Amino acid sequence: MKHTTEPKTRKQAVLHFIRHAVEMLVAMVAGMIVLEPVWSFLWPGLPGNVTANALVMATNMSLGMALWMRIRRHGWASIAEMSAAMYVPYLLFLPFFWTGLISGSTVMTAGHVLMVPAMLGAMFRRRTDYGL
């Protein structure tokens, strides 16, 4: 994705990148807020299933971001990478949960915490798409 108006200074480029990161975070939260009631209705026991809950949450965030990224005219490869950034943190921690080494709350907390650097990593990988 090429921008028609490129930032003129390094500071403007960094601010442009940060704005995009904040937009992604807002889209993630919007996806969770909008889709959580749907899942609560369809699957009342979901919160009790850590694995399913983590993957559903990653899906909700991915759908919110994917929608926003399409609105911003990002390509499917960028959307797939950003979506992977939502799942990979959970996929790293779930085996430790399955073997009893960590709790479900640790999976959820660690997954959320690591999503931000994973998302930023995906953005840095395609930094020209985000104004850097």
LINTA-V996180 format. One record per helix or strand of 2 or more residues. SS is the DSSP state (a for helix, b for strand). FROM is the first residue (numbers start at 1). LEN is the number of residues. If there is no record, write none. Layout:
ss->SS from->FROM len->LEN
ss->SS from->FROM len->LEN
This chain:
ss->a from->10 len->33
ss->a from->46 len->3
ss->a from->50 len->22
ss->a from->76 len->23
ss->a from->104 len->22
ss->a from->127 len->4
